[in-house]
Amino acid sequence: MSVQRADSQPSYPVTTTTTTDSQYATITTTTTTTTTGAHLDTQTAISQPNLGTRRLGQHAEALRLNWTDPSDHSQYLEKTGLPEIHAAVLNDDWEVAEKILHWKDISVLWRSATSRESSWLNRLSSSDEHQRQSAITDLAATIVSNTRVEGTGCVHGSNLLTLALQKGAPIAFLKKLVQLTEKNAFSNLSFPDASGRTPLYIAVERGDEEQVALLLEAGANPHILCNFQGESIFNVRNSNFIHKHSSEPKPTSAYRLAMQSDKLNIFSLLLEKTLENSKKEKPEWKYPDPILQLKEWAARNDEKAIRELSQRFLHLKTKLFNLKDCTGTSIVYRQLNNRQPLDTGIKVITDINPNDWPIYKAAETQDIKTFFCELEILLINDYRSIDHLLGKIFRAFVENNSEENIRLLVEKFPAAVEFYKGIILNDLQESKLSYKKFSLLLKPIWQLLCPDQQNEIFRQSEFENIEYINFILSLSNLHFHETS
Protein backbone atom coordinates (compact mmCIF):
# COMPACT_ATOMS: atom_id res chain seq x y z
CA MET A 1 0.00 0.00 0.00
CA SER A 2 1.55 3.33 -1.03
CA VAL A 3 1.38 6.48 1.10
CA GLN A 4 -0.03 9.57 -0.57
CA ARG A 5 -0.42 13.16 0.56
CA ALA A 6 -4.06 14.08 0.92
CA ASP A 7 -4.00 16.77 -1.76
CA SER A 8 -1.75 14.93 -4.25
CA GLN A 9 -2.79 12.68 -7.10
CA PRO A 10 -4.11 9.35 -5.73
CA SER A 11 -2.38 6.09 -6.46
CA TYR A 12 -4.41 3.12 -7.60
CA PRO A 13 -4.03 -0.47 -6.46
CA VAL A 14 -2.49 -2.55 -9.20
CA THR A 15 -1.64 -6.20 -9.64
CA THR A 16 2.09 -6.46 -10.28
CA THR A 17 3.11 -9.71 -11.92
CA THR A 18 6.34 -11.46 -11.06
CA THR A 19 9.31 -9.70 -12.61
CA THR A 20 10.06 -11.16 -16.00
CA ASP A 21 13.45 -12.58 -16.81
CA SER A 22 14.11 -9.86 -19.38
CA GLN A 23 13.13 -7.10 -16.96
CA TYR A 24 15.27 -8.48 -14.15
CA ALA A 25 18.14 -9.02 -16.57
CA THR A 26 18.16 -5.27 -17.11
CA ILE A 27 18.93 -4.92 -13.42
CA THR A 28 21.52 -7.66 -13.21
CA THR A 29 23.48 -6.29 -16.12
CA THR A 30 24.27 -3.18 -14.07
CA THR A 31 24.28 -4.54 -10.52
CA THR A 32 25.53 -7.83 -9.16
CA THR A 33 24.08 -8.56 -5.73
CA THR A 34 24.79 -11.10 -3.06
CA THR A 35 22.63 -11.95 -0.13
CA THR A 36 24.41 -11.49 3.19
CA GLY A 37 22.19 -12.02 6.23
CA ALA A 38 19.31 -9.63 5.81
CA HIS A 39 21.16 -7.23 3.49
CA LEU A 40 21.83 -6.95 -0.22
CA ASP A 41 25.15 -5.24 -0.92
CA THR A 42 26.27 -3.89 -4.27
CA GLN A 43 29.49 -5.37 -5.55
CA THR A 44 29.77 -3.58 -8.89
CA ALA A 45 30.75 0.09 -8.50
CA ILE A 46 28.63 2.53 -10.54
CA SER A 47 29.73 6.16 -10.66
CA GLN A 48 27.29 8.94 -9.79
CA PRO A 49 25.81 10.25 -13.06
CA ASN A 50 26.46 13.86 -13.94
CA LEU A 51 23.38 15.96 -13.18
CA GLY A 52 23.58 17.75 -16.50
CA THR A 53 23.53 14.53 -18.54
CA ARG A 54 20.50 12.84 -16.94
CA ARG A 55 17.48 12.73 -19.17
CA LEU A 56 14.03 13.85 -18.09
CA GLY A 57 12.02 10.74 -17.17
CA GLN A 58 15.05 8.44 -17.02
CA HIS A 59 13.66 6.34 -14.16
CA ALA A 60 10.30 5.89 -15.91
CA GLU A 61 12.17 4.95 -19.08
CA ALA A 62 14.03 2.25 -17.14
CA LEU A 63 10.62 0.72 -16.44
CA ARG A 64 9.72 1.03 -20.14
CA LEU A 65 7.34 3.93 -19.54
CA ASN A 66 7.23 7.45 -20.98
CA TRP A 67 7.24 10.07 -18.21
CA THR A 68 5.62 12.74 -20.41
CA ASP A 69 2.87 10.43 -21.72
CA PRO A 70 -0.26 10.83 -19.48
CA SER A 71 -1.19 7.15 -19.71
CA ASP A 72 2.35 5.94 -18.97
CA HIS A 73 2.66 8.56 -16.24
CA SER A 74 -0.34 7.09 -14.43
CA GLN A 75 0.99 3.54 -14.83
CA TYR A 76 4.36 4.67 -13.51
CA LEU A 77 2.81 6.08 -10.30
CA GLU A 78 0.85 2.87 -9.80
CA LYS A 79 3.82 0.61 -10.46
CA THR A 80 6.23 2.44 -8.15
CA GLY A 81 3.79 3.57 -5.44
CA LEU A 82 5.33 7.04 -5.56
CA PRO A 83 3.73 10.30 -4.40
CA GLU A 84 3.66 12.79 -7.26
CA ILE A 85 6.57 14.95 -6.05
CA HIS A 86 8.78 11.95 -5.33
CA ALA A 87 8.13 10.78 -8.88
CA ALA A 88 9.10 14.19 -10.26
CA VAL A 89 12.35 14.16 -8.26
CA LEU A 90 13.25 10.65 -9.41
CA ASN A 91 12.71 11.62 -13.02
CA ASP A 92 14.65 14.89 -12.78
CA ASP A 93 11.57 16.95 -13.54
CA TRP A 94 12.69 19.77 -11.25
CA GLU A 95 10.30 22.32 -12.71
CA VAL A 96 7.29 20.21 -11.71
CA ALA A 97 8.90 19.26 -8.39
CA GLU A 98 9.40 22.89 -7.39
CA LYS A 99 5.85 23.83 -8.38
CA ILE A 100 4.16 21.14 -6.27
CA LEU A 101 6.63 21.15 -3.33
CA HIS A 102 4.67 21.24 -0.07
CA TRP A 103 5.77 20.77 3.53
CA LYS A 104 3.28 17.91 4.01
CA ASP A 105 5.33 15.82 1.56
CA ILE A 106 8.53 16.05 3.62
CA SER A 107 7.99 13.05 5.89
CA VAL A 108 6.28 10.79 3.35
CA LEU A 109 8.34 7.66 2.66
CA TRP A 110 8.57 5.83 -0.63
CA ARG A 111 6.95 2.43 -0.10
CA SER A 112 6.61 0.49 -3.32
CA ALA A 113 3.03 -0.48 -4.18
CA THR A 114 2.19 -4.07 -5.01
CA SER A 115 -0.86 -6.25 -4.67
CA ARG A 116 1.35 -9.32 -4.54
CA GLU A 117 2.40 -8.37 -1.01
CA SER A 118 -0.30 -10.59 0.49
CA SER A 119 0.94 -13.49 -1.61
CA TRP A 120 4.46 -12.94 -0.30
CA LEU A 121 3.16 -12.77 3.24
CA ASN A 122 1.37 -16.09 2.78
CA ARG A 123 4.47 -17.74 1.38
CA LEU A 124 6.70 -16.24 4.09
CA SER A 125 4.58 -17.99 6.72
CA SER A 126 4.65 -21.28 4.84
CA SER A 127 6.19 -24.34 6.53
CA ASP A 128 7.96 -25.08 3.25
CA GLU A 129 11.50 -23.63 3.39
CA HIS A 130 11.64 -23.42 -0.41
CA GLN A 131 8.42 -21.37 -0.47
CA ARG A 132 9.78 -18.95 2.15
CA GLN A 133 13.06 -18.41 0.27
CA SER A 134 11.13 -17.96 -2.98
CA ALA A 135 8.94 -15.29 -1.35
CA ILE A 136 11.95 -13.33 -0.10
CA THR A 137 13.66 -13.46 -3.49
CA ASP A 138 10.46 -12.51 -5.33
CA LEU A 139 9.81 -9.58 -3.02
CA ALA A 140 13.37 -8.26 -3.19
CA ALA A 141 13.76 -8.60 -6.95
CA THR A 142 10.51 -6.82 -7.78
CA ILE A 143 10.98 -3.94 -5.37
CA VAL A 144 14.63 -3.45 -6.31
CA SER A 145 13.70 -3.40 -9.99
CA ASN A 146 10.89 -0.89 -9.41
CA THR A 147 12.78 1.43 -7.07
CA ARG A 148 16.36 1.29 -8.24
CA VAL A 149 17.97 4.54 -9.47
CA GLU A 150 21.01 4.42 -11.72
CA GLY A 151 24.10 5.56 -9.81
CA THR A 152 22.30 5.59 -6.46
CA GLY A 153 20.88 2.11 -6.02
CA CYS A 154 17.61 1.19 -4.42
CA VAL A 155 16.09 4.26 -2.74
CA HIS A 156 13.10 2.42 -1.31
CA GLY A 157 12.29 3.89 2.13
CA SER A 158 13.65 7.37 1.36
CA ASN A 159 11.78 10.48 2.41
CA LEU A 160 11.67 13.53 0.17
CA LEU A 161 14.83 15.13 1.59
CA THR A 162 17.00 12.00 1.47
CA LEU A 163 15.67 11.21 -2.01
CA ALA A 164 16.54 14.69 -3.30
CA LEU A 165 20.03 14.44 -1.78
CA GLN A 166 20.66 11.08 -3.42
CA LYS A 167 19.48 12.41 -6.77
CA GLY A 168 21.77 15.43 -6.55
CA ALA A 169 18.91 17.92 -6.81
CA PRO A 170 19.67 21.42 -8.14
CA ILE A 171 20.84 23.60 -5.27
CA ALA A 172 17.94 26.05 -5.66
CA PHE A 173 15.40 23.25 -5.16
CA LEU A 174 17.42 21.72 -2.35
CA LYS A 175 17.66 25.04 -0.48
CA LYS A 176 13.90 25.46 -0.66
CA LEU A 177 13.35 21.87 0.53
CA VAL A 178 15.83 22.23 3.42
CA GLN A 179 14.19 25.49 4.51
CA LEU A 180 10.77 23.82 4.53
CA THR A 181 12.20 20.89 6.48
CA GLU A 182 13.88 23.16 9.02
CA LYS A 183 10.64 25.03 9.59
CA ASN A 184 8.09 22.20 9.52
CA ALA A 185 9.89 18.89 10.17
CA PHE A 186 13.15 19.81 11.91
CA SER A 187 13.92 16.28 13.13
CA ASN A 188 14.05 15.10 9.50
CA LEU A 189 17.27 17.13 9.09
CA SER A 190 19.15 14.82 11.44
CA PHE A 191 17.37 11.50 11.86
CA PRO A 192 17.47 8.46 9.56
CA ASP A 193 14.76 7.69 7.06
CA ALA A 194 13.37 4.17 6.66
CA SER A 195 16.47 3.13 4.72
CA GLY A 196 18.64 3.79 7.79
CA ARG A 197 20.78 6.74 6.64
CA THR A 198 20.63 10.34 7.88
CA PRO A 199 20.58 13.22 5.36
CA LEU A 200 24.10 14.26 6.37
CA TYR A 201 25.35 10.70 5.99
CA ILE A 202 24.06 10.69 2.41
CA ALA A 203 25.65 14.07 1.64
CA VAL A 204 29.01 12.97 3.11
CA GLU A 205 28.79 9.64 1.29
CA ARG A 206 28.25 11.52 -1.97
CA GLY A 207 31.21 13.81 -1.21
CA ASP A 208 29.00 16.85 -1.87
CA GLU A 209 30.37 19.84 0.08
CA GLU A 210 27.47 22.08 -0.93
CA GLN A 211 24.89 19.63 0.42
CA VAL A 212 26.87 19.15 3.64
CA ALA A 213 27.24 22.90 4.25
CA LEU A 214 23.54 23.49 3.54
CA LEU A 215 22.39 20.81 6.01
CA LEU A 216 24.81 21.91 8.74
CA GLU A 217 23.70 25.53 8.41
CA ALA A 218 20.09 24.44 8.84
CA GLY A 219 20.98 22.59 12.06
CA ALA A 220 21.59 18.98 11.00
CA ASN A 221 23.48 17.00 13.66
CA PRO A 222 26.40 14.95 12.24
CA HIS A 223 26.57 12.72 15.34
CA ILE A 224 23.10 11.18 15.06
CA LEU A 225 23.52 7.45 14.54
CA CYS A 226 22.26 5.74 11.42
CA ASN A 227 19.94 2.77 11.77
CA PHE A 228 21.69 0.18 9.64
CA GLN A 229 20.38 -2.66 11.80
CA GLY A 230 16.93 -1.70 10.61
CA GLU A 231 17.87 -1.77 6.92
CA SER A 232 15.54 -3.71 4.70
CA ILE A 233 16.77 -6.25 2.17
CA PHE A 234 16.04 -3.73 -0.59
CA ASN A 235 18.84 -1.33 0.30
CA VAL A 236 21.12 -1.84 -2.68
CA ARG A 237 23.00 1.38 -3.43
CA ASN A 238 26.27 2.82 -4.66
CA SER A 239 28.16 6.02 -3.81
CA ASN A 240 31.07 8.25 -4.75
CA PHE A 241 32.36 8.02 -1.19
CA ILE A 242 35.95 6.79 -0.99
CA HIS A 243 36.39 4.52 2.02
CA LYS A 244 40.10 4.12 2.73
CA HIS A 245 39.65 1.18 5.12
CA SER A 246 37.01 -0.99 3.48
CA SER A 247 37.61 -3.89 5.85
CA GLU A 248 36.49 -1.82 8.86
CA PRO A 249 32.94 -1.80 10.27
CA LYS A 250 30.50 0.50 8.52
CA PRO A 251 30.66 4.05 9.99
CA THR A 252 27.66 4.73 12.21
CA SER A 253 27.27 8.50 11.77
CA ALA A 254 28.03 11.22 9.23
CA TYR A 255 30.89 12.47 11.42
CA ARG A 256 32.58 9.08 11.61
CA LEU A 257 32.04 8.58 7.89
CA ALA A 258 33.80 11.89 7.20
CA MET A 259 36.62 10.88 9.53
CA GLN A 260 37.23 7.78 7.45
CA SER A 261 37.10 9.55 4.09
CA ASP A 262 39.72 11.40 2.08
CA LYS A 263 37.46 14.47 1.87
CA LEU A 264 39.31 16.95 4.11
CA ASN A 265 37.00 19.86 3.28
CA ILE A 266 33.95 17.88 4.34
CA PHE A 267 35.55 16.66 7.58
CA SER A 268 36.56 20.26 8.33
CA LEU A 269 32.96 21.42 7.94
CA LEU A 270 31.69 18.78 10.38
CA LEU A 271 34.52 19.38 12.87
CA GLU A 272 33.93 23.13 12.81
CA LYS A 273 30.22 22.71 13.53
CA THR A 274 30.99 20.16 16.25
CA LEU A 275 33.41 22.50 18.03
CA GLU A 276 31.01 25.41 17.62
CA ASN A 277 28.15 23.51 19.24
CA SER A 278 30.34 22.06 22.00
CA LYS A 279 31.00 25.65 23.12
CA LYS A 280 27.27 26.31 23.20
CA GLU A 281 26.82 23.12 25.25
CA LYS A 282 23.76 22.08 23.30
CA PRO A 283 22.20 19.14 25.19
CA GLU A 284 20.93 17.53 21.99
CA TRP A 285 24.46 17.30 20.62
CA LYS A 286 25.60 14.20 22.46
CA TYR A 287 28.81 12.82 20.99
CA PRO A 288 32.29 11.66 22.03
CA ASP A 289 34.91 14.36 22.63
CA PRO A 290 35.88 15.56 19.12
CA ILE A 291 39.43 16.24 20.31
CA LEU A 292 39.81 12.61 21.33
CA GLN A 293 38.40 11.47 18.00
CA LEU A 294 41.12 13.43 16.20
CA LYS A 295 43.53 10.68 17.26
CA GLU A 296 41.63 8.24 15.05
CA TRP A 297 41.47 10.73 12.18
CA ALA A 298 45.21 11.49 12.37
CA ALA A 299 46.11 7.79 12.28
CA ARG A 300 44.43 7.58 8.84
CA ASN A 301 46.12 10.63 7.33
CA ASP A 302 49.56 11.90 6.35
CA GLU A 303 51.56 14.93 7.48
CA LYS A 304 50.25 17.08 4.62
CA ALA A 305 46.62 16.55 5.67
CA ILE A 306 47.43 17.18 9.35
CA ARG A 307 49.23 20.43 8.54
CA GLU A 308 46.34 21.55 6.35
CA LEU A 309 43.76 20.84 9.04
CA SER A 310 45.89 22.58 11.68
CA GLN A 311 45.92 25.73 9.54
CA ARG A 312 42.12 25.74 9.62
CA PHE A 313 42.00 25.11 13.37
CA LEU A 314 45.04 26.89 14.82
CA HIS A 315 43.99 26.21 18.42
CA LEU A 316 44.29 22.47 17.66
CA LYS A 317 47.73 22.71 16.03
CA THR A 318 49.78 21.49 19.02
CA LYS A 319 47.38 18.61 19.58
CA LEU A 320 47.46 17.59 15.92
CA PHE A 321 51.26 17.79 15.66
CA ASN A 322 51.58 15.44 18.64
CA LEU A 323 49.23 12.78 17.24
CA LYS A 324 50.58 9.78 15.37
CA ASP A 325 49.73 9.87 11.67
CA CYS A 326 49.64 7.06 9.13
CA THR A 327 53.42 6.59 9.49
CA GLY A 328 52.98 5.59 13.14
CA THR A 329 54.88 8.65 14.41
CA SER A 330 53.93 12.27 15.04
CA ILE A 331 55.24 15.41 13.33
CA VAL A 332 56.77 16.47 16.64
CA TYR A 333 58.59 13.16 17.02
CA ARG A 334 60.01 13.28 13.50
CA GLN A 335 61.21 16.88 13.87
CA LEU A 336 63.03 16.12 17.13
CA ASN A 337 64.38 12.80 15.88
CA ASN A 338 65.71 14.52 12.74
CA ARG A 339 67.29 17.29 14.88
CA GLN A 340 64.95 19.93 13.45
CA PRO A 341 63.38 22.78 15.42
CA LEU A 342 59.70 22.43 16.29
CA ASP A 343 57.23 24.69 14.51
CA THR A 344 56.66 27.99 16.31
CA GLY A 345 54.35 27.60 19.30
CA ILE A 346 54.41 23.79 19.27
CA LYS A 347 55.01 21.93 22.54
CA VAL A 348 55.60 18.26 23.28
CA ILE A 349 52.44 17.08 25.04
CA THR A 350 52.46 13.35 24.32
CA ASP A 351 54.64 10.56 25.61
CA ILE A 352 57.65 10.36 23.28
CA ASN A 353 60.07 7.48 23.75
CA PRO A 354 63.65 8.68 22.97
CA ASN A 355 65.31 5.35 23.80
CA ASP A 356 66.68 4.86 20.29
CA TRP A 357 67.95 8.44 19.93
CA PRO A 358 71.73 9.13 20.00
CA ILE A 359 71.33 11.47 22.99
CA TYR A 360 69.64 8.78 25.07
CA LYS A 361 72.23 6.16 24.17
CA ALA A 362 75.00 8.64 25.01
CA ALA A 363 73.43 9.18 28.44
CA GLU A 364 73.35 5.44 29.08
CA THR A 365 76.94 4.85 27.95
CA GLN A 366 78.44 7.93 29.70
CA ASP A 367 79.47 9.36 26.31
CA ILE A 368 79.53 12.91 27.67
CA LYS A 369 80.83 14.51 24.46
CA THR A 370 78.05 13.10 22.26
CA PHE A 371 75.48 13.85 24.94
CA PHE A 372 76.43 17.53 25.12
CA CYS A 373 76.50 17.83 21.34
CA GLU A 374 73.05 16.26 20.94
CA LEU A 375 71.64 18.32 23.81
CA GLU A 376 72.77 21.56 22.17
CA ILE A 377 70.88 20.53 19.03
CA LEU A 378 67.78 19.62 21.05
CA LEU A 379 67.88 22.96 22.88
CA ILE A 380 67.42 24.93 19.66
CA ASN A 381 63.84 24.56 20.89
CA ASP A 382 62.59 26.43 23.92
CA TYR A 383 63.22 23.95 26.75
CA ARG A 384 59.72 24.67 28.07
CA SER A 385 58.25 23.23 24.86
CA ILE A 386 60.10 19.93 25.35
CA ASP A 387 60.26 19.76 29.16
CA HIS A 388 58.56 16.35 29.34
CA LEU A 389 61.09 14.87 26.92
CA LEU A 390 64.08 16.51 28.61
CA GLY A 391 62.96 15.05 31.94
CA LYS A 392 63.28 11.53 30.49
CA ILE A 393 66.71 12.27 29.00
CA PHE A 394 68.12 13.88 32.15
CA ARG A 395 66.83 11.02 34.28
CA ALA A 396 68.69 8.55 32.06
CA PHE A 397 71.81 10.68 32.42
CA VAL A 398 71.53 10.79 36.22
CA GLU A 399 70.99 7.05 36.56
CA ASN A 400 74.04 6.18 34.45
CA ASN A 401 76.64 8.88 35.11
CA SER A 402 79.09 9.91 37.80
CA GLU A 403 78.88 12.91 40.10
CA GLU A 404 81.57 14.60 38.02
CA ASN A 405 79.58 14.23 34.80
CA ILE A 406 76.44 15.55 36.50
CA ARG A 407 78.43 18.56 37.77
CA LEU A 408 79.71 19.24 34.24
CA LEU A 409 76.19 19.04 32.88
CA VAL A 410 74.64 21.55 35.29
CA GLU A 411 77.55 23.95 34.77
CA LYS A 412 77.23 23.81 30.98
CA PHE A 413 73.41 23.70 30.88
CA PRO A 414 71.92 25.64 33.84
CA ALA A 415 68.41 24.70 32.61
CA ALA A 416 69.17 21.15 33.75
CA VAL A 417 69.03 22.25 37.40
CA GLU A 418 65.26 22.64 37.32
CA PHE A 419 64.82 19.19 35.82
CA TYR A 420 67.03 17.57 38.45
CA LYS A 421 65.11 19.31 41.19
CA GLY A 422 61.93 17.87 39.72
CA ILE A 423 63.41 14.37 39.59
CA ILE A 424 64.54 14.60 43.23
CA LEU A 425 61.17 15.86 44.48
CA ASN A 426 59.20 13.32 42.46
CA ASP A 427 61.29 10.39 43.69
CA LEU A 428 61.20 11.63 47.27
CA GLN A 429 57.41 11.85 47.15
CA GLU A 430 57.17 8.31 45.78
CA SER A 431 59.83 7.03 48.24
CA LYS A 432 61.86 5.70 45.30
CA LEU A 433 65.05 7.69 46.03
CA SER A 434 67.80 5.82 47.87
CA TYR A 435 70.20 7.79 50.04
CA LYS A 436 73.05 7.06 47.63
CA LYS A 437 71.14 8.34 44.64
CA PHE A 438 69.77 11.28 46.65
CA SER A 439 73.25 12.45 47.57
CA LEU A 440 74.54 11.87 44.06
CA LEU A 441 71.83 14.02 42.54
CA LEU A 442 71.75 16.78 45.10
CA LYS A 443 75.43 17.54 45.66
CA PRO A 444 76.26 18.95 42.19
CA ILE A 445 73.25 21.26 42.06
CA TRP A 446 72.72 22.33 45.69
CA GLN A 447 74.61 25.61 45.45
CA LEU A 448 72.81 26.40 42.19
CA LEU A 449 69.40 26.20 43.81
CA CYS A 450 67.71 29.31 45.13
CA PRO A 451 66.67 29.36 48.83
CA ASP A 452 63.04 28.53 47.98
CA GLN A 453 64.12 25.49 45.96
CA GLN A 454 66.44 24.36 48.77
CA ASN A 455 63.65 24.70 51.34
CA GLU A 456 61.27 22.73 49.11
CA ILE A 457 63.68 19.80 48.98
CA PHE A 458 64.44 20.05 52.70
CA ARG A 459 60.73 19.92 53.61
CA GLN A 460 60.19 16.86 51.45
CA SER A 461 63.28 15.17 52.96
CA GLU A 462 61.73 15.38 56.42
CA PHE A 463 59.54 12.43 55.43
CA GLU A 464 62.66 10.29 55.02
CA ASN A 465 65.15 9.35 57.78
CA ILE A 466 67.65 11.57 59.61
CA GLU A 467 70.39 10.62 57.16
CA TYR A 468 68.75 12.62 54.37
CA ILE A 469 68.33 15.70 56.55
CA ASN A 470 71.91 15.61 57.80
CA PHE A 471 73.20 15.37 54.25
CA ILE A 472 71.28 18.52 53.25
CA LEU A 473 72.54 20.35 56.34
CA SER A 474 76.10 19.29 55.60
CA LEU A 475 75.83 20.94 52.21
CA SER A 476 75.06 24.18 54.09
CA ASN A 477 77.77 23.51 56.70
CA LEU A 478 75.11 22.78 59.33
CA HIS A 479 74.45 19.67 61.39
CA PHE A 480 71.39 18.22 63.09
CA HIS A 481 71.64 16.01 66.17
CA GLU A 482 68.70 13.79 67.02
CA THR A 483 67.81 13.93 70.74
CA SER A 484 66.03 11.30 72.77
Helices and strands as residue ranges (DSSP letters): H 21-28, E 33-36, E 39-42, G 51-53, H 58-62, H 70-80, H 84-90, H 94-100, G 103-105, H 117-124, H 129-147, E 148-149, E 153-154, H 160-167, H 171-184, G 186-189, H 199-206, H 209-218, G 228-230, H 254-259, H 264-280, H 290-300, H 303-312, G 314-316, H 317-322, H 331-337, H 358-364, H 368-378, G 383-386, H 387-400, H 403-412, H 416-429, H 435-445, G 446-448, H 451-461, H 466-475
